[in-house]
Amino acid sequence: MYLSKSLTLSLFGAASTNVAAFVPSCLPRTSYAPPLNGYLDDLTNELHAEDDSPDVEAQSREANKMDKSLIDRAGPGSFKDFVDFNEFDGGDGQMGVAGDGNAGLEKMDNVPQIASRQMSAKNAWGTSTGYADELRDTGLDTARAQQLENWANQQEVRAKNQQLKQMAESFDNDESRDEENWRQLANFGVERTQEFDMEEEFGPVVVGDIEDVIELKTAAGKVATHDLHIRNPYMGFADFRAAFTSDTPMDWSVEPTEGALMQKEDTDFIVKFRPQGPGLIEGYLVIETEDFKKTWKVTGST
């Protein structure tokens, strides 16, 4: 059986085509990988670069404004034109850098805290003080100059934080001191009018007529207080002494211990009871001037 020349060529071409379908292609295959950027990379040029083929009409406000009929409860009622961008990382500061390929939350547990030369050479403050430029003008390496500027900025911020911390601590100390000693304001204006020896003038503390009984109760080591308000029953000022009898335990104290009583204003006394141990602790408080004496029996318990 003999075939024509044209038929033979046709059959050979068809066979060649079928075989070529199973032969791997030798043409080079290209793939595009998006660039990976770090935290301190300068992306200013990329962010502000002009679009090669901008679609002005599609990007206009009118084209992107949702029709009021599609608004549902102050939000979008239709997602017809929604575009899902796979490389968007969240934009909330916890998803890394857009374009780094990481779409999950930032993992901080195993991040090595190492400042490389490339990272520390970046301006980590957003604005420049000009210090790095001055150093570069003297011939210093650009990376080293920026590192020194960052260090100077860190020291300035640290100094400000230390100053604010000291101011806060000073304010807290003053407030605490005022809180603890506010009762001492009662001493203002009750300074003695004469200088003389109280022991020599009044002698030992002796119990007089009992005005009242002061009873306080608190736990051991704690403080209980009682306020007394006394005026000078006579005209003018009268220097006083406030003290306990010698047999009264040291668990009792009084403030102020001396000063001047006024006729028209009360002088405030604070009687304190701070027991060192359990039990009933009694004594006598005597407040006296040249003209009168007042005595209180003090009874404390835990």
C-alpha positions as CSV (number, residue, x, y, z in Angstrom):
1,M,0.0,0.0,0.0
2,Y,1.4,3.3,-1.2
3,L,0.5,6.7,0.3
4,S,0.7,10.0,-1.5
5,K,3.5,12.4,-0.4
6,S,1.0,15.0,0.8
7,L,-0.9,12.5,2.9
8,T,2.4,11.2,4.5
9,L,3.4,14.7,5.5
10,S,0.0,15.4,7.0
11,L,0.1,12.3,9.2
12,F,3.6,13.0,10.3
13,G,2.7,16.6,11.3
14,A,-0.3,15.4,13.3
15,A,1.8,12.8,15.1
16,S,4.4,15.4,15.9
17,T,1.7,17.7,17.4
18,N,0.4,14.9,19.6
19,V,3.9,14.1,20.9
20,A,4.7,17.7,21.6
21,A,1.8,17.9,23.9
22,F,3.5,15.5,26.3
23,V,7.0,17.2,26.2
24,P,7.8,19.6,29.1
25,S,8.0,23.2,28.0
26,C,11.4,24.7,28.0
27,L,10.2,28.3,28.1
28,P,11.2,30.1,31.3
29,R,8.5,30.7,33.9
30,T,8.5,33.9,35.9
31,S,6.9,34.5,39.3
32,Y,6.4,37.8,41.2
33,A,7.2,38.0,44.9
34,P,6.1,41.1,46.7
35,P,9.0,42.9,48.4
36,L,9.3,42.5,52.1
37,N,9.7,45.6,54.2
38,G,10.9,46.1,57.8
39,Y,9.6,48.4,60.5
40,L,12.2,51.1,60.0
41,D,12.3,51.0,56.2
42,D,11.6,54.3,54.5
43,L,8.6,53.9,52.4
44,T,8.0,57.5,51.7
45,N,8.8,57.3,48.0
46,E,6.5,54.3,47.5
47,L,3.6,55.8,49.4
48,H,3.7,59.1,47.6
49,A,4.7,57.8,44.2
50,E,2.4,58.7,41.3
51,D,0.2,55.9,39.9
52,D,1.4,54.8,36.4
53,S,-2.2,54.5,35.1
54,P,-4.5,56.3,37.4
55,D,-8.2,55.9,36.9
56,V,-9.4,59.4,37.9
57,E,-13.1,58.7,37.3
58,A,-13.1,55.4,39.3
59,Q,-11.2,57.1,42.2
60,S,-13.4,60.1,42.4
61,R,-15.6,60.8,45.4
62,E,-18.7,60.5,43.4
63,A,-17.8,57.1,42.1
64,N,-17.1,55.7,45.6
65,K,-20.0,57.3,47.4
66,M,-22.6,54.7,48.3
67,D,-26.1,55.5,47.2
68,K,-28.4,56.4,50.2
69,S,-30.8,53.7,49.2
70,L,-28.1,51.1,49.9
71,I,-27.3,52.3,53.4
72,D,-28.6,50.0,56.1
73,R,-28.6,51.2,59.7
74,A,-25.9,53.8,59.2
75,G,-23.7,51.1,57.5
76,P,-23.3,49.5,54.1
77,G,-26.3,47.5,53.0
78,S,-24.5,46.1,50.0
79,F,-21.0,44.7,49.5
80,K,-21.3,44.5,45.7
81,D,-18.2,46.7,45.1
82,F,-16.2,45.3,48.1
83,V,-12.6,44.5,47.2
84,D,-10.7,42.0,49.3
85,F,-7.0,42.9,49.4
86,N,-5.1,39.8,50.5
87,E,-2.0,41.7,51.7
88,F,-3.9,44.1,54.1
89,D,-2.5,43.3,57.6
90,G,-5.1,45.1,59.7
91,G,-3.6,48.6,60.0
92,D,-4.1,48.7,63.8
93,G,-0.4,48.5,64.7
94,Q,-0.7,44.9,65.9
95,M,-0.6,43.1,62.5
96,G,3.0,44.0,61.5
97,V,3.9,46.0,58.4
98,A,1.6,45.9,55.4
99,G,3.4,43.9,52.7
100,D,5.5,41.7,55.0
101,G,3.4,38.7,54.3
102,N,2.3,38.2,57.9
103,A,-1.5,38.4,58.2
104,G,-1.7,37.3,61.8
105,L,-1.1,39.1,65.1
106,E,2.4,40.0,65.9
107,K,4.2,37.4,68.0
108,M,6.3,39.1,70.6
109,D,7.4,36.0,72.7
110,N,10.4,34.9,70.6
111,V,11.4,38.1,69.0
112,P,15.2,38.6,69.6
113,Q,15.8,42.0,71.1
114,I,18.8,42.8,69.0
115,A,19.3,46.2,67.4
116,S,21.2,45.6,64.1
117,R,23.4,48.3,62.5
118,Q,20.8,48.6,59.7
119,M,17.9,49.1,62.1
120,S,19.7,51.5,64.5
121,A,20.9,53.6,61.6
122,K,17.3,54.6,60.8
123,N,15.6,57.6,62.3
124,A,13.3,56.1,64.9
125,W,11.7,59.4,65.9
126,G,9.9,60.5,62.8
127,T,11.6,64.0,62.8
128,S,15.2,65.0,62.8
129,T,16.8,67.4,65.2
130,G,19.6,68.2,62.8
131,Y,22.3,66.6,65.0
132,A,22.9,63.8,62.6
133,D,23.4,66.3,59.7
134,E,25.9,68.2,61.8
135,L,27.9,65.0,62.5
136,R,27.8,64.0,58.8
137,D,29.2,67.4,57.9
138,T,32.2,66.6,60.0
139,G,32.9,63.5,58.0
140,L,31.2,60.9,60.3
141,D,29.6,57.8,58.8
142,T,25.9,58.3,58.0
143,A,24.7,55.3,60.0
144,R,26.8,56.2,63.0
145,A,25.6,59.8,62.9
146,Q,22.0,58.7,62.9
147,Q,22.7,56.2,65.8
148,L,24.2,59.1,67.9
149,E,21.1,61.3,67.1
150,N,18.8,58.5,68.2
151,W,20.8,58.0,71.4
152,A,20.7,61.8,72.1
153,N,16.9,61.8,71.6
154,Q,16.6,58.8,73.9
155,Q,18.6,60.6,76.6
156,E,16.4,63.6,76.3
157,V,13.2,61.6,76.6
158,R,14.7,59.7,79.6
159,A,15.5,63.0,81.3
160,K,12.0,64.3,80.8
161,N,10.5,61.0,82.1
162,Q,12.8,61.2,85.2
163,Q,11.7,64.7,85.8
164,L,8.0,63.9,85.6
165,K,8.6,60.9,87.9
166,Q,10.3,63.0,90.5
167,M,7.5,65.6,90.3
168,A,4.9,62.9,90.8
169,E,6.7,61.4,93.7
170,S,7.2,64.8,95.3
171,F,3.5,65.5,94.9
172,D,2.6,62.2,96.4
173,N,4.9,62.7,99.3
174,D,3.5,66.2,100.0
175,E,0.0,64.9,99.8
176,S,0.8,62.1,102.1
177,R,2.5,64.4,104.6
178,D,-0.4,66.7,104.6
179,E,-2.8,63.8,105.0
180,E,-0.9,62.6,108.0
181,N,-0.3,65.9,109.7
182,W,-3.5,67.8,108.9
183,R,-4.4,67.7,112.5
184,Q,-1.3,69.7,113.4
185,L,-2.9,72.7,111.7
186,A,-4.8,73.1,114.9
187,N,-1.5,74.3,116.5
188,F,-1.5,77.4,114.3
189,G,-2.1,80.5,116.4
190,V,-1.7,78.8,119.8
191,E,2.0,79.5,120.4
192,R,2.9,80.5,123.9
193,T,2.8,84.2,124.7
194,Q,5.5,84.0,127.3
195,E,8.7,82.0,127.7
196,F,9.0,80.2,131.1
197,D,9.7,76.8,132.5
198,M,6.5,74.8,132.6
199,E,7.8,72.4,135.2
200,E,8.8,75.2,137.4
201,E,5.7,77.2,136.9
202,F,3.1,74.4,137.2
203,G,5.1,71.8,139.1
204,P,4.4,68.0,138.7
205,V,1.2,66.9,136.9
206,V,-1.4,66.3,139.5
207,V,-5.0,65.1,139.0
208,G,-7.7,67.7,139.6
209,D,-11.5,67.5,139.2
210,I,-12.5,65.0,136.6
211,E,-14.2,66.7,133.6
212,D,-15.0,63.5,131.7
213,V,-13.8,60.0,130.8
214,I,-12.2,59.3,127.4
215,E,-12.6,55.7,126.3
216,L,-10.8,54.4,123.3
217,K,-10.5,50.9,121.8
218,T,-8.2,49.7,119.1
219,A,-6.0,46.7,118.1
220,A,-2.4,46.5,119.4
221,G,-0.2,48.6,117.3
222,K,-3.0,50.6,115.8
223,V,-3.9,54.2,116.7
224,A,-7.3,55.5,118.0
225,T,-7.9,59.3,118.5
226,H,-10.2,61.6,120.4
227,D,-10.6,65.3,119.9
228,L,-11.0,67.9,122.6
229,H,-12.0,71.6,122.0
230,I,-11.1,74.0,124.8
231,R,-11.3,77.8,125.2
232,N,-9.9,80.1,127.8
233,P,-12.8,80.9,130.1
234,Y,-11.1,84.2,131.0
235,M,-10.2,87.3,129.0
236,G,-7.2,87.2,126.6
237,F,-4.7,84.5,126.1
238,A,-3.4,81.9,128.7
239,D,-0.4,79.7,128.3
240,F,-1.2,76.0,128.9
241,R,0.4,72.7,129.5
242,A,-1.1,69.4,128.4
243,A,0.4,66.3,129.9
244,F,-0.4,63.0,131.5
245,T,0.3,62.0,135.1
246,S,3.5,60.1,135.7
247,D,1.7,56.8,136.2
248,T,0.0,57.0,132.9
249,P,1.5,54.5,130.4
250,M,3.4,55.7,127.3
251,D,0.6,54.2,125.1
252,W,-1.2,57.6,125.6
253,S,-0.1,60.9,124.0
254,V,-1.6,64.3,123.3
255,E,-1.0,67.2,120.9
256,P,-0.2,70.0,121.4
257,T,1.6,69.7,124.7
258,E,1.9,73.5,125.2
259,G,0.7,76.8,123.7
260,A,-1.9,79.5,124.4
261,L,-5.6,79.1,124.9
262,M,-7.8,81.8,123.3
263,Q,-11.0,83.2,124.6
264,K,-13.0,83.5,121.4
265,E,-11.7,80.4,119.5
266,D,-11.3,76.8,120.3
267,T,-7.9,75.2,120.7
268,D,-8.1,71.6,119.3
269,F,-6.3,68.8,121.2
270,I,-5.8,65.3,119.8
271,V,-5.6,62.5,122.3
272,K,-4.0,59.4,120.9
273,F,-4.1,55.8,122.1
274,R,-1.7,53.3,120.6
275,P,-1.5,50.1,122.7
276,Q,1.6,48.0,122.6
277,G,-0.1,45.0,123.9
278,P,-3.5,43.6,125.0
279,G,-5.3,44.6,128.2
280,L,-6.9,47.6,129.9
281,I,-4.7,50.8,130.0
282,E,-5.7,53.7,132.1
283,G,-4.3,57.1,133.1
284,Y,-5.1,60.8,133.5
285,L,-4.7,63.8,131.2
286,V,-4.3,67.2,132.7
287,I,-4.6,70.5,130.8
288,E,-3.9,73.5,133.0
289,T,-3.1,77.2,132.9
290,E,-2.2,79.7,135.7
291,D,-6.0,80.2,136.3
292,F,-7.6,76.8,135.9
293,K,-7.0,73.0,135.6
294,K,-9.0,70.4,133.7
295,T,-8.5,66.6,134.1
296,W,-9.8,63.7,132.0
297,K,-9.5,60.0,132.9
298,V,-8.4,58.0,129.9
299,T,-9.3,54.4,129.5
300,G,-8.0,52.3,126.6
301,S,-8.5,48.7,125.7
302,T,-7.8,46.3,122.8
